[in-house]
Amino acid sequence: MSSARETLIERLQQRQANVVVVGMGYVGLPLATLFAEAGFNVIGVDLNAHKVEALCRGESYIMDVPGEQVARLVASGKLKATTDFTVLKQADAVSICVPTPLRKTGDPDLSFILDATRELAEHIHAGLVIVLESTTYPGTTREILLPTLTEQSGLTVGEDFFLAFSPERVDPGREDWTTYNTPKVIGGITAACTEVAASWYQLALKTIVSVSSTESAEMTKLLENTFRMINIGLVNEMAIMCDRLGIDVWEVIDAAATKPFGFMRFTPGPGLGGHCIPIDPLYLSWKLRTLNYTARFIDLASEINTGMPRYVVNKIQDALNDQTKPIKGSHVLVLGAAYKPDVDDLRESPALDVIGLLRQKGAEVSYHDPYIPRIQQDDLDLHSVPDAIRAAQEADCVVIITNHRAYDYPKLLESARLIVDTRNALGQMGRKSTRVVRL
Ligand SMILES: NC(=O)c1ccc[n+]([C@@H]2O[C@H](COP(=O)([O-])OP(=O)(O)OC[C@H]3O[C@@H](n4cnc5c(N)ncnc54)[C@H](O)[C@@H]3O)[C@@H](O)[C@H]2O)c1
């Protein structure tokens, strides 16, 4: 008689396995489409009825996933969506892609993972492979998911069902490295778990990198994002130091980047944004605090990075001051609200902090973003102005927060009285202009 492992691998290879993706957001939807393209019948489960309805109509709500692709997969019956977790009863393979934010206190908020795991525990059965994709601290899969899944079911991991962690590394908006061709790290609770999860994922993704444990896989993601966060902190401090020294940091970075080895280019900016870089390292430092260890690099970089919006607002204040204008009552146009160029994601965007600080100082703030028509967050409720160039003509100061490619920068430079460019979006044009202040 063949084992649960062999039967499941066989079902996966024959594409007879039913795939369920729990959480159909920036991570879940691209992954679900990849599994569907690889020939699996895929059902996406999400609590958000609007997303589910959009998918059922064959519409995409993620910029990186083309609407035509979703329409085709939904029409062919390969991709379905529901809010009903009972579909887990028929599942053979489940990916969990739910959010892992921070609580107001800065501690990890695992409530979404816990809720999804409890739903899964209700319907768990032998012959199931489960992969957690949500970024989290090392130990989560073994300490949180595993007991919840085994407590009531009495199933044995690595024999009856298979549990692994595989970090999502997608960089939204990027076209060269996608979910498909970015190597996928997978680590299971047991060697059999790694084997089954890798056998499944390799049918839909280009390269699989197996590691020996869920903890190694969880830590891999945290190393990658902590590396980025610390290097961004370093280059932000470089910008502050260059400013004091009267040196152009952008020229220094360009020159350093000509070194063919041993240097990697990072650029300063108005602060960290997005769901990963500002948050993931704090999952790691929190975990280490429970072990009486202080993650010093993370703390220091975090302090520098979270200070950047205030640094930018000080730059705006000084620039206005040079034109004998107080910040109070001045009209400041914030250009770009998304946390990075060419995406529609506002999560943790430094634009929110910059807008908040400017308003605290009494500035009249408007914003423009081609991808974010409205900002509704805490006490903010702003609509993007319809025409960036026209608004720039009327503003006392324009601050470039997000260097979207859609902007006509030469025209912007022509139109604005004063620009604070936090991204070097204007490049050499900005360097030469007396109306431009750079970070
Ligand atoms: N966005 C990125 O670029 C990115 C990159 C790498 C890793 N990650 C990580 O992947 C995870 C998911 O991030 P995301 O950006 O896709 O988040 P998201 O908010 O875009 O999507 C998460 C989805 O899960 C749904 N959801 C929440 N709780 C649920 C539950 N109990 N059951 C079913 N659905 C539920 C939400 O409604 C939402 O649609 C996070 O841990 C994040 O850190 C994100």
The ligand as an SDF file (V2000), in Angstrom:
LIG
                    3D

 44 48  0  0  0  0  0  0  0  0999 V2000
    2.9200   42.4190   -0.6880 N   0  0  0  0  0  0  0  0  0  0  0  0
    4.1510   42.0030   -0.8380 C   0  0  0  0  0  0  0  0  0  0  0  0
    4.8650   42.5290   -1.6520 O   0  0  0  0  0  0  0  0  0  0  0  0
    4.7160   40.8470   -0.0320 C   0  0  0  0  0  0  0  0  0  0  0  0
    5.9510   40.3310   -0.4240 C   0  0  0  0  0  0  0  0  0  0  0  0
    6.4710   39.2670    0.2790 C   0  0  0  0  0  0  0  0  0  0  0  0
    5.7890   38.7610    1.3770 C   0  0  0  0  0  0  0  0  0  0  0  0
    4.5870   39.2990    1.7650 N   0  0  0  0  0  0  0  0  0  0  0  0
    3.9100   38.7110    2.9060 C   0  0  0  0  0  0  0  0  0  0  0  0
    2.8180   37.9230    2.4530 O   0  0  0  0  0  0  0  0  0  0  0  0
    1.7320   37.9990    3.3680 C   0  0  0  0  0  0  0  0  0  0  0  0
    0.4850   38.4790    2.6580 C   0  0  0  0  0  0  0  0  0  0  0  0
    0.7190   39.8040    2.2070 O   0  0  0  0  0  0  0  0  0  0  0  0
   -0.1450   40.4950    1.0900 P   0  0  0  0  0  0  0  0  0  0  0  0
    0.6160   41.6880    0.6640 O   0  0  0  0  0  0  0  0  0  0  0  0
   -0.5990   39.5190    0.0760 O   0  0  0  0  0  0  0  0  0  0  0  0
   -1.4180   40.9440    1.9740 O   0  0  0  0  0  0  0  0  0  0  0  0
   -2.8280   41.4510    1.4220 P   0  0  0  0  0  0  0  0  0  0  0  0
   -3.4240   42.2630    2.5180 O   0  0  0  0  0  0  0  0  0  0  0  0
   -2.6840   42.0240    0.0600 O   0  0  0  0  0  0  0  0  0  0  0  0
   -3.6570   40.1090    1.2590 O   0  0  0  0  0  0  0  0  0  0  0  0
   -4.0190   39.2870    2.3120 C   0  0  0  0  0  0  0  0  0  0  0  0
   -5.4280   38.7730    2.0480 C   0  0  0  0  0  0  0  0  0  0  0  0
   -5.7720   37.8600    3.0840 O   0  0  0  0  0  0  0  0  0  0  0  0
   -7.1320   38.0310    3.3980 C   0  0  0  0  0  0  0  0  0  0  0  0
   -7.3600   37.4500    4.7120 N   0  0  0  0  0  0  0  0  0  0  0  0
   -7.0630   37.9620    5.9220 C   0  0  0  0  0  0  0  0  0  0  0  0
   -7.3760   37.0700    6.8720 N   0  0  0  0  0  0  0  0  0  0  0  0
   -7.8670   35.9850    6.2640 C   0  0  0  0  0  0  0  0  0  0  0  0
   -8.3590   34.7420    6.7130 C   0  0  0  0  0  0  0  0  0  0  0  0
   -8.3760   34.4250    7.9930 N   0  0  0  0  0  0  0  0  0  0  0  0
   -8.8040   33.8850    5.7940 N   0  0  0  0  0  0  0  0  0  0  0  0
   -8.7800   34.1780    4.4750 C   0  0  0  0  0  0  0  0  0  0  0  0
   -8.3310   35.3380    3.9980 N   0  0  0  0  0  0  0  0  0  0  0  0
   -7.8710   36.2270    4.8730 C   0  0  0  0  0  0  0  0  0  0  0  0
   -7.3520   39.5200    3.2830 C   0  0  0  0  0  0  0  0  0  0  0  0
   -8.7040   39.8220    3.0840 O   0  0  0  0  0  0  0  0  0  0  0  0
   -6.4870   39.8610    2.0550 C   0  0  0  0  0  0  0  0  0  0  0  0
   -7.2180   39.7920    0.8520 O   0  0  0  0  0  0  0  0  0  0  0  0
    2.2020   38.9040    4.5000 C   0  0  0  0  0  0  0  0  0  0  0  0
    2.7350   38.1170    5.5240 O   0  0  0  0  0  0  0  0  0  0  0  0
    3.2940   39.7140    3.8580 C   0  0  0  0  0  0  0  0  0  0  0  0
    4.2500   40.1490    4.7910 O   0  0  0  0  0  0  0  0  0  0  0  0
    4.0440   40.3140    1.0670 C   0  0  0  0  0  0  0  0  0  0  0  0
  1  2  1  0
  2  3  2  0
  2  4  1  0
  4  5  1  0
  4 44  2  0
  5  6  2  0
  6  7  1  0
  7  8  2  0
  8  9  1  0
  8 44  1  0
  9 10  1  0
  9 42  1  0
 10 11  1  0
 11 12  1  0
 11 40  1  0
 12 13  1  0
 13 14  1  0
 14 15  2  0
 14 16  1  0
 14 17  1  0
 17 18  1  0
 18 19  2  0
 18 20  1  0
 18 21  1  0
 21 22  1  0
 22 23  1  0
 23 24  1  0
 23 38  1  0
 24 25  1  0
 25 26  1  0
 25 36  1  0
 26 27  1  0
 26 35  1  0
 27 28  2  0
 28 29  1  0
 29 30  1  0
 29 35  2  0
 30 31  1  0
 30 32  2  0
 32 33  1  0
 33 34  2  0
 34 35  1  0
 36 37  1  0
 36 38  1  0
 38 39  1  0
 40 41  1  0
 40 42  1  0
 42 43  1  0
M  CHG  2   8   1  16  -1
M  END
$$$$
